Amino acid sequence: MDVDVHCTICGSSEARRCACCHSAAYCSLECQQTDWRTHRLLCAKFSEQAQRSFASRPSPTHYLAIFFPMDKTRPSLVWVDTKKDNYEVEPYFHPVLDQLLHIPGNDGYIGRGLRQVQGNVLRGRTSWQNTLNLWFLDPDVTPRNITTNQAIHGTIPTLIGDTWGEFIWKGPVVAVRGRGPAMNHATQLI
């Protein structure tokens, strides 16, 4: 068992990392099989990054994120740069998402929303040691040409799209994991 590694499904500390990508961990075959429909979407991509030892990281201010494009059926791994917000009392680094959270045919800035997820009720975890930060286009200002996100709600049934209940994601979405209960500064981005 790996030290300080928790099962992706149940949170047990008795977990082993996925032999292929080393990004997810499971305490049992049952937990691994439960997560497979979702994990298989990115397992090979994480494995490719691990083989390159993340040597392709453009700079120390870049962090790995999962990009859910609006018009493709699979998510992808992308490097996201960050910039410091000088108006915060504590240093807070914002991801630079202009190229990802954009829809062709819309000029200028499109408003954004942030949803911070700190647990997974479906998997029996009301809290978790880290936070999942989901960046998306502002639902109150509907840009032209926005459609349902195919990487989340596309043709492949997965827990990614199935766990949001009645909520339908529209436009591109970017997911970044932060260490701790809230994303406070760049060193906490993972």
Secondary structure, DSSP 8 states (H G I E B T S, - for coil): --TT---TTT--SS-EE-TTTSS-EESSHHHHHHHHHHHTTTHHHHHHHHHTTTTT---TTEEEEEEE-SS-SS-EEEEEEEEEETTSSS-EEEE--TTTS--TT--S---EEEEEE--BGGGTBS--SEEEEEEEE-TTS--TT--B-HHHHSSS--HHHHTTTT---BS-EEEEEEESSS--SGGGB-
